[in-house]
């Protein structure tokens, strides 16, 4: 949070205040509600800026890049490509309002019924009848994204996260034909409803999407007085 002068203490000025553990990061997300992973136009509004510079992408225990796996797996916070198709966190306190605003009040089935989502999107969403989630390569294969559609696939997955129909709920390694795990852990996508239940996810549906938007913007502007609503329109 800001110091006594209202200025955010960032990694470049004070190592003592940098994030040190996944628990530190979770506490910060719970405190501020929304937190992109990468630095952006709003000063202090990122995990990167609260990380001691040499730790960022260092592979050390103090590197938040690895903590995203821990926090997404904990389900104590929502993680996904929520900010200009880039990754970040939303606290559970604010996630229902975020869903209401981003979905514009639509569950996915209603979105499709009103012809606001393509059949290619529906083929992906129809796969999520499992609480274990699916990795990207599994979704691509099962949804029929072959060579012709492969270039579009990352954008579709990012868009479904931007609209909060999918989140990154875990990370896991691929498994060889012999059953041995290998390679770097990859994102496991899940629906928010499969993690937290529909009643929770839809709990802000009693408000209009515009009301949820106003609540979010008013809150963020109170935390970051140097920013403008236009700044947050680009991000949130």
Secondary structure, DSSP 8 states (H G I E B T S, - for coil): -B-TTS-B--TTT-GGGS--SHHHHHHHHHHHSEEESS--SSTT-SSGGGS-GGGTTS-STT-HHHHHHHHHHHTSEEEEEEETTEEEEEEHHHHHHHHHHHHTT--HHHHHHTT-S-HHHHHHHTT---TT-EEHHHHHHHTT--HHHHHHHHHHHHHHHHTTS-EEEEEEEEE-TTS-EEEEEEEEEE-HHHHH-HHHHTTTTTS-HHHHHHHHHHHHHHH-TTS-HHHHHHH-
